[in-house]
Amino acid sequence: MRLPLPSPSLRSQLLLIAVGGFVVGHMLNMLLASGLRHMHGGQHLLTPVSVLVFLTLLAAVVWLSARVTRPLQRLTESADKFSGAEPLQPLALEGPPDMRRAIEAFNGLSRRISDLLEEKDQMLGALGHDLRTPLASMKIRAASMRPVEERTALFATVDGMERMIEDILTLARTGRSAEPLAQVDVRALASGVVGEFTAQGAPVALEPGETVVWPLRPDLLTRALRNLVDNAVRYGGGARLAVAVEGRTLLIGVEDDGPGLPADQLEHVLRPFARLDQSRNRGTGGAGLGLAIAVSIARLHGGTVALENRTEGGLSATLRLADGPSTEP
């Protein structure tokens, strides 16, 4: 069995070249010194010459390494940070010609991606506006329909379509939200979501704990928590929220006492339009975008959403955000 060997970094390769050059130079130096001793019968050690060659070669390697690895590191960091949420500042062209061409190509690629995302947002905004107009017209016409049962059914259908359109637009625009980060009292935000559901008679509670201030986009995070709690209430009959901090990670948990999910469906239901049942009835879960929206909002904050079946029964949804706590008192 052949084990894969780790690929050495460019800096390591250049250092190996320098060491190899020193060894070869030293061997040539020893051969030359041996020849001079035989010719003249004296001790002619050229060790200072080999040391000088090594130092010169090492200085050249260090300079070349810095010239290549510095722009490469900046390119890698910029690529890792690029999420499409905000336009990426073009990188300065530096380094060898090949590195300059790579940076220029990356700048062009990020610019084209940003333009495509902007065009997508404009198209979705226009689409949402155009769809709301005929739906409003349908509501006006349905107001005079008879019998009442058909009118009520049509109103419910139109309302469901409007909510579905709003969910789709929210999911599509989450990654490029214009809402800025702000230092937010997470417990107060979670308490507000709990109040919305308890006002409707749903058994939702927030576990006691200390105040936590975190850099968030409050409107978006409220939407994510609302979707997680709605999912717990809809399928588990109620929800319990808990806010905690582990190191530099914010944890917001939403638990229920429902039937849970099959193990092979825990990741599947986080995808857009994923449902365990195939209906699109709002009464049984809607279009399947609530959890996907929560996942998208978590990713915008550099976090994740994970589902896990509780050993005592029910489902646990954990929102993890690792942007670091506020330094303000």
C-alpha positions in Angstrom: 0.0 0.0 0.0 1.4 3.3 -1.1 1.0 6.1 1.5 0.4 9.6 0.1 3.3 12.0 0.9 2.5 15.6 1.8 3.5 18.1 -0.8 6.2 20.5 0.4 5.4 24.2 0.3 7.2 26.5 -2.1 9.2 28.0 0.7 10.4 24.5 1.7 11.3 23.6 -1.8 13.4 26.8 -2.2 15.1 26.0 1.2 15.9 22.5 0.0 17.4 24.0 -3.2 19.6 26.2 -1.0 20.8 23.3 1.2 21.4 21.1 -1.8 23.4 23.9 -3.4 25.5 24.2 -0.3 26.1 20.5 -0.1 27.1 20.3 -3.8 29.3 23.4 -3.4 31.0 22.0 -0.3 31.7 18.7 -2.1 33.3 20.6 -5.0 35.2 22.7 -2.5 36.6 19.6 -0.8 37.6 18.0 -4.1 39.3 21.2 -5.2 41.1 21.5 -1.8 42.2 17.8 -2.1 43.6 18.5 -5.5 45.5 21.5 -4.4 47.0 19.6 -1.4 48.3 17.0 -3.8 49.8 19.6 -6.1 51.4 21.8 -3.5 51.6 19.6 -0.5 49.9 22.2 1.7 46.6 22.6 3.5 44.3 24.6 1.3 40.9 24.6 2.9 38.4 26.7 1.0 35.7 26.3 3.7 35.2 30.1 3.9 34.5 30.1 0.2 31.8 27.4 0.5 30.2 29.3 3.4 30.2 32.5 1.4 28.5 30.6 -1.5 25.9 29.1 0.8 25.1 32.5 2.4 24.8 34.1 -1.1 22.5 31.3 -2.3 20.5 31.4 0.9 19.9 35.2 0.6 18.8 34.7 -3.0 16.4 32.0 -2.0 14.9 34.0 0.9 14.4 37.0 -1.4 12.8 34.8 -4.1 10.6 33.0 -1.5 9.3 36.3 -0.1 8.7 37.7 -3.6 6.6 34.6 -4.6 4.9 33.5 -1.3 3.8 36.9 -0.1 1.4 37.7 -3.1 0.4 34.0 -3.1 -0.6 34.2 0.5 -2.6 37.3 -0.1 -4.3 35.7 -3.1 -5.2 32.6 -1.0 -6.6 34.8 1.9 -8.6 36.9 -0.5 -10.1 33.7 -2.2 -11.0 32.3 1.2 -12.7 35.5 2.3 -14.7 35.9 -0.9 -18.3 35.0 -0.3 -20.1 37.3 -2.7 -21.8 39.2 0.1 -19.7 42.2 -0.6 -17.6 43.3 -3.6 -14.0 42.2 -3.3 -11.3 44.8 -3.5 -8.9 44.1 -6.4 -5.5 42.7 -5.3 -2.4 44.7 -6.2 -0.4 43.1 -9.1 2.9 42.0 -7.6 5.4 39.2 -7.7 6.8 37.3 -10.8 5.1 37.6 -14.1 3.2 34.3 -13.6 2.0 35.4 -10.2 0.9 38.8 -11.7 -1.2 37.0 -14.4 -2.8 34.7 -11.7 -3.7 37.8 -9.6 -5.1 39.6 -12.6 -7.2 36.5 -13.6 -8.5 36.3 -10.0 -9.5 40.0 -10.0 -11.3 39.5 -13.2 -13.1 36.4 -12.0 -14.2 38.0 -8.7 -15.5 41.1 -10.6 -17.5 38.9 -13.0 -19.0 36.9 -10.2 -20.0 40.1 -8.4 -21.6 41.4 -11.5 -23.6 38.2 -12.0 -24.8 38.2 -8.4 -25.9 41.8 -8.8 -27.7 41.0 -12.0 -29.4 38.0 -10.2 -30.6 40.3 -7.4 -32.1 42.8 -9.8 -33.8 40.0 -11.8 -35.3 38.5 -8.6 -36.5 41.8 -7.4 -38.2 42.5 -10.7 -39.7 39.0 -10.7 -41.0 39.3 -7.1 -42.6 42.7 -8.0 -44.2 41.3 -11.2 -45.6 38.3 -9.4 -47.1 40.3 -6.5 -49.2 42.4 -8.9 -51.3 39.5 -10.3 -51.6 37.9 -6.9 -53.0 41.2 -5.5 -55.5 41.2 -8.5 -56.5 37.7 -7.6 -57.3 38.7 -4.1 -59.5 41.6 -5.2 -61.4 39.3 -7.6 -61.7 36.6 -4.9 -63.4 39.0 -2.5 -66.7 38.7 -4.4 -66.6 35.0 -5.0 -69.3 32.7 -3.8 -69.6 30.4 -2.0 -67.5 31.4 1.0 -65.6 28.1 1.2 -64.2 28.6 -2.3 -63.2 32.2 -1.5 -61.5 31.1 1.7 -59.6 28.4 -0.2 -58.5 30.8 -2.9 -57.3 33.3 -0.3 -55.3 30.6 1.4 -53.7 29.6 -1.9 -52.8 33.2 -2.7 -51.4 33.8 0.7 -49.3 30.6 0.4 -47.9 31.7 -2.9 -47.0 35.1 -1.5 -45.1 33.5 1.4 -43.4 31.2 -1.0 -42.2 34.0 -3.2 -41.0 35.9 -0.1 -39.1 32.8 1.1 -37.5 32.3 -2.3 -36.4 36.0 -2.5 -35.1 35.9 1.0 -33.0 32.8 0.3 -31.6 34.2 -2.9 -30.7 37.6 -1.4 -29.4 36.4 2.0 -25.8 36.0 0.8 -25.7 39.7 -0.4 -27.6 41.3 2.5 -27.1 45.0 2.9 -27.8 44.9 6.6 -24.6 45.9 8.5 -23.1 44.0 11.5 -24.0 45.5 14.9 -23.3 44.6 18.5 -26.5 42.7 19.5 -27.8 41.4 22.8 -28.4 37.9 21.7 -30.6 36.9 24.6 -32.8 40.0 24.1 -33.1 39.1 20.4 -34.0 35.5 21.2 -36.5 36.7 23.9 -38.2 38.8 21.2 -38.6 35.7 19.0 -40.0 33.7 21.9 -42.5 36.5 22.6 -43.8 36.4 19.0 -44.7 32.7 19.4 -46.0 32.8 22.9 -48.4 35.6 21.9 -49.8 33.1 19.4 -50.2 30.5 22.1 -47.2 28.3 21.2 -45.3 26.7 24.1 -41.9 28.4 23.5 -39.5 29.3 26.3 -36.0 30.7 26.7 -33.6 29.1 29.1 -32.1 31.5 31.7 -28.5 32.6 31.2 -26.1 35.5 31.1 -26.3 38.4 28.7 -24.3 37.8 25.5 -23.3 40.6 23.1 -22.2 39.5 19.6 -21.6 41.1 16.2 -24.6 40.1 14.2 -27.0 41.2 11.5 -30.0 41.4 13.8 -32.9 41.3 11.3 -31.4 38.3 9.5 -30.6 36.4 12.7 -34.1 37.0 13.9 -35.4 35.5 10.7 -33.2 32.4 11.2 -34.3 31.9 14.8 -37.9 32.4 13.8 -37.6 29.7 11.2 -35.9 27.2 13.6 -38.5 27.8 16.3 -41.4 27.6 13.7 -40.0 24.2 12.6 -39.8 23.0 16.2 -43.4 24.2 17.0 -44.8 22.8 13.8 -43.3 19.3 14.1 -42.4 19.0 17.8 -45.3 20.9 19.4 -43.1 23.5 21.2 -39.5 24.8 21.5 -36.9 25.6 24.1 -34.2 28.1 23.3 -30.8 28.4 24.9 -27.9 30.9 24.3 -24.4 30.0 25.3 -20.8 30.8 24.5 -17.9 28.3 24.1 -14.6 30.1 23.6 -15.1 32.4 20.6 -18.2 30.5 19.4 -21.8 31.6 20.0 -24.3 28.7 20.3 -28.0 29.1 20.0 -29.9 25.9 20.5 -33.6 25.2 19.7 -34.9 21.9 21.1 -38.3 20.2 20.8 -39.9 17.0 22.1 -41.2 15.8 18.8 -40.5 12.5 16.9 -37.1 13.7 15.6 -35.8 12.7 12.1 -34.4 9.6 10.5 -30.6 9.8 10.8 -30.1 9.8 7.0 -32.4 12.9 6.7 -30.7 15.2 9.2 -28.6 16.9 6.5 -31.1 16.5 3.7 -33.7 18.6 5.3 -31.3 21.6 5.4 -31.3 21.9 1.6 -33.7 24.2 -0.3 -37.1 22.7 -1.0 -36.2 19.5 1.0 -39.2 18.0 2.8 -39.9 14.6 4.3 -43.4 14.7 2.9 -43.8 15.7 -0.7 -46.7 18.1 -0.3 -46.4 21.9 -0.6 -49.2 22.6 1.9 -48.3 25.4 4.3 -50.2 23.6 6.9 -47.6 20.7 6.8 -44.5 22.7 6.4 -44.6 24.9 3.3 -42.1 24.9 0.5 -39.3 23.5 2.5 -37.2 26.7 2.6 -37.3 27.7 6.3 -34.3 25.6 7.4 -32.4 26.4 4.1 -32.8 30.1 4.9 -31.5 29.6 8.4 -28.4 27.8 7.0 -27.8 30.6 4.5 -28.0 33.3 7.2 -25.6 31.3 9.4 -23.1 31.0 6.5 -23.3 34.7 6.0 -22.1 35.1 9.6 -19.4 32.5 9.2 -21.4 29.8 11.0 -23.4 26.6 10.6 -26.7 25.0 11.5 -26.6 21.4 12.7 -29.5 19.1 13.5 -29.3 16.2 15.9 -31.7 13.7 17.4 -31.8 14.0 21.2 -31.3 10.8 23.2 -34.3 11.6 25.3 -36.4 12.2 22.2 -37.0 15.2 20.0 -34.8 17.2 17.7 -32.0 19.7 18.5 -31.1 22.5 16.1 -27.8 24.3 16.9 -26.8 27.6 15.3 -23.0 28.1 15.6 -21.5 31.5 15.0 -17.7 31.9 15.4 -17.1 35.6 14.6 -15.9 36.4 18.1 -17.6 38.1 21.0 -18.0 41.8 21.4 -15.2 43.6 23.3 -17.6 46.2 24.6 -18.7 46.0 28.3 
